[in-house]
């Protein structure tokens, strides 16, 4: 809520003068700031009390405040009001905390965080970031860092840490927040003004349709981490035989080079007829679907080394992050995730809320189907 310990305006309106009352209000506020009556850091009277004092409508006051704001004399601060700026040094419009997952993160988290941070900075907001560390048991219960950070002035929170425990903790803090989430529940938690929902299955229907069109009879889905959509149920629902091969990932989830090498080793052995534990029978299906682009990169190397031709000997479809592969001798059929576009969508929704108080509803992001030559 806006502060109420404001200084009353040092002027009244001359209703005998011709002209616009909005112009009178903005001119009087401008003079009050330039003469030092309102000093840098002071909060101007809120819209409703100022309208009452001047005996005008709220709309007139809002338009007058917009004029001096556009001139750089004030900066709007959520839950505070119009703050007077220092000369030649505009104040931050507000401080926004971005809560990110722990560790070095992954390509998606880092890219979205960077895009949101830069958009906030360009719009005049001061971004901060914090996280909730993961315990040895893999849970989130240590909120000390987040608690300390939020003792500062935090006007808004952007939650990239998609964990229900973290979301519930933040909901109880009373600070408005928005989130990037895979949660499909229609109701937002308390104090959450809106969500950008990520759905990794958005390209799944197009993939299944293309398989049917191409006469694919069998698909081997290859996975390691919990990434990408599970295509097996959707394929089986239309009569396509589908199986899943989980290749054990390396020790660290962020070891992408290790995952690529693991996939190359497993596929080299499999193609040579050496069936390892957990691997399917050593025969090529009609199509290989990789739920992770790093898996695909290693497997494609092994396929090329073994002389397996794509798509003549086996069709290939992969999950893929735009501009980050995997590389293929032919344009790869893929479910492509444009992380930059997702980050820009989230940043735009956050800035819409900060400017208007309204967060766009029903925003869903996810991959698109790219019909390459490997199918």
Residue pairs with C-beta under 8 A, 6 or more apart in sequence:
1 79
2 43
2 46
2 79
2 80
2 81
3 43
3 46
3 80
3 81
4 46
4 49
6 42
6 43
6 44
6 45
6 46
6 49
6 81
7 37
7 38
7 42
7 45
8 45
8 53
9 28
9 29
9 32
9 45
9 50
9 53
9 54
10 32
10 37
11 28
11 31
11 32
12 54
13 21
13 24
13 25
13 28
13 54
13 55
13 56
14 24
15 21
17 24
21 56
21 60
22 60
22 63
22 64
22 67
23 64
25 54
25 56
25 60
25 61
25 64
26 63
26 64
26 65
26 67
26 68
29 38
29 44
29 64
29 65
29 68
29 73
30 68
30 71
30 73
32 38
33 68
33 73
33 74
33 84
38 44
38 84
39 84
40 84
40 85
40 86
40 87
40 91
41 83
41 84
41 86
41 91
42 83
42 84
43 80
43 81
43 82
43 83
43 84
44 50
44 65
44 74
44 81
44 82
44 83
44 84
45 53
46 81
47 58
47 61
47 62
47 65
48 58
50 61
51 57
51 58
51 60
51 61
54 61
65 74
65 82
68 74
68 82
69 75
69 76
69 82
72 85
72 90
73 84
73 85
74 82
74 83
74 84
74 85
75 82
75 83
75 85
75 90
75 91
75 92
75 93
75 124
76 82
76 83
76 93
76 94
77 83
77 91
77 93
77 94
77 155
78 94
78 155
78 156
78 176
78 354
79 155
80 94
80 155
83 91
85 91
90 124
92 124
92 125
92 126
93 123
93 124
93 125
93 354
94 125
94 126
94 155
94 156
94 354
95 125
95 126
95 127
95 128
95 152
95 153
95 154
95 155
96 120
96 125
96 126
96 127
96 128
96 154
96 155
96 156
96 157
96 158
96 350
96 354
97 127
97 128
97 129
97 130
97 149
97 150
97 154
97 156
97 157
97 158
98 113
98 116
98 117
98 127
98 128
98 129
98 130
98 157
98 158
98 160
99 129
99 130
99 131
99 132
99 146
99 157
99 158
99 159
99 160
99 161
99 166
99 170
100 109
100 113
100 129
100 130
100 131
100 160
100 161
101 109
101 131
101 160
101 161
101 162
102 131
102 132
102 133
102 134
103 134
103 254
104 110
104 254
105 113
105 254
106 253
106 254
107 321
107 324
107 339
108 321
108 337
108 339
108 342
109 160
111 339
111 340
111 343
112 160
112 180
112 339
112 342
112 343
112 346
113 129
113 160
113 343
114 343
115 340
115 343
115 344
115 346
115 347
116 127
116 158
116 160
116 343
116 346
116 347
116 350
117 127
117 129
119 344
119 347
119 348
119 350
119 351
120 126
120 127
120 347
120 350
120 351
121 127
123 351
123 354
125 354
128 149
128 152
128 154
130 145
130 146
130 149
131 145
131 146
131 161
132 140
132 142
132 143
132 145
132 146
132 161
132 163
132 166
132 169
133 140
133 142
133 145
134 140
135 141
135 142
139 165
140 161
140 163
140 165
140 166
141 165
143 169
146 169
150 173
150 175
154 175
155 175
156 175
156 176
156 177
156 178
156 350
156 353
156 354
157 170
157 175
157 176
157 177
157 178
158 177
158 178
158 179
158 180
158 346
158 350
159 166
159 167
159 170
159 177
159 178
159 179
159 180
159 181
160 179
160 180
162 179
162 180
162 181
162 182
162 183
164 183
167 179
167 181
167 183
167 189
167 192
168 189
170 177
170 191
171 189
171 190
171 191
171 192
172 190
173 191
174 191
175 191
176 191
176 192
176 193
176 353
177 191
177 192
177 193
178 192
178 193
178 194
178 195
178 196
178 346
178 349
178 350
178 353
178 359
179 192
179 195
179 196
180 195
180 196
180 198
180 342
180 346
181 195
181 196
181 197
181 198
182 197
182 198
182 199
182 200
183 195
183 197
184 197
184 199
188 194
188 195
193 353
193 359
194 349
194 353
194 359
194 360
194 361
194 363
195 363
196 342
196 345
196 346
196 349
196 363
196 364
196 365
197 363
197 364
197 365
198 342
198 364
198 365
198 366
199 364
199 365
199 366
200 227
200 228
200 229
200 337
200 366
200 367
201 229
201 366
202 364
202 366
202 367
202 368
203 229
203 335
203 336
203 366
203 367
203 368
203 369
204 229
204 231
204 234
204 335
205 234
206 369
207 231
207 289
207 317
207 335
207 369
208 231
208 234
208 235
208 238
208 240
210 333
210 369
210 371
210 375
211 219
211 235
211 240
211 287
211 375
212 238
212 240
214 315
214 375
216 240
216 286
216 287
216 315
216 375
217 240
217 241
217 286
218 240
218 241
218 242
218 285
218 286
218 287
219 231
219 232
219 235
219 240
219 241
219 242
219 243
219 285
219 286
219 287
219 288
219 289
220 242
220 243
220 244
220 245
220 280
220 285
220 287
220 288
220 289
221 230
221 231
221 232
221 242
221 243
221 244
221 245
221 289
221 291
222 244
222 245
222 247
222 263
222 288
222 289
222 290
222 291
222 295
222 296
222 299
223 244
223 245
223 246
223 247
223 290
223 291
223 292
223 295
224 246
224 247
224 248
224 249
224 259
224 262
224 263
224 291
224 292
224 295
225 249
225 253
225 259
225 292
227 291
227 292
227 319
228 290
228 291
228 292
228 319
228 335
229 291
229 335
230 244
230 291
231 242
231 289
231 291
232 242
232 243
232 244
235 241
235 242
236 242
241 285
243 280
243 285
245 278
245 279
245 280
246 278
247 262
247 263
247 266
247 278
247 295
248 262
248 278
249 255
249 258
249 259
249 262
250 258
250 259
250 262
251 258
252 258
256 294
259 292
259 294
259 295
259 298
260 294
260 295
260 297
260 298
261 298
262 298
263 294
263 295
263 296
263 297
263 298
263 299
263 302
264 298
264 299
264 301
264 302
265 298
265 302
266 276
266 279
267 298
267 299
267 302
267 303
268 302
268 305
268 306
269 275
269 276
269 279
270 276
270 279
270 282
271 282
271 302
271 303
271 306
271 308
272 306
273 282
274 282
275 281
275 282
284 308
284 313
284 314
285 314
286 314
286 315
287 314
287 315
287 316
287 317
287 375
288 299
288 314
288 315
288 316
288 317
289 316
289 317
289 318
290 296
290 299
290 316
290 317
290 318
290 319
291 319
292 319
293 318
293 319
293 320
293 321
293 324
293 325
293 326
294 326
296 316
296 318
296 319
296 320
296 325
296 326
296 332
297 325
297 326
297 327
300 310
300 316
300 326
300 327
300 328
303 310
303 314
303 316
304 329
308 314
310 316
310 328
310 329
310 330
310 374
311 330
311 373
311 374
311 375
315 333
315 374
315 375
316 328
316 332
316 333
316 374
316 375
317 332
317 333
317 334
317 335
317 374
317 375
318 326
318 332
318 333
318 334
318 335
319 334
319 335
319 337
319 367
320 326
320 332
320 334
320 335
320 336
320 337
320 370
321 336
321 337
321 339
322 336
322 337
322 338
322 339
322 340
326 332
328 372
328 374
330 372
330 373
330 374
331 370
331 372
331 373
331 374
332 370
332 372
332 373
332 374
333 370
333 371
333 372
333 373
333 374
333 375
334 369
334 370
334 372
335 367
335 368
335 369
335 370
336 367
336 368
336 369
336 370
337 366
337 367
338 368
341 365
342 365
345 363
345 365
349 359
349 360
349 363
350 359
352 358
352 359
352 360
353 359
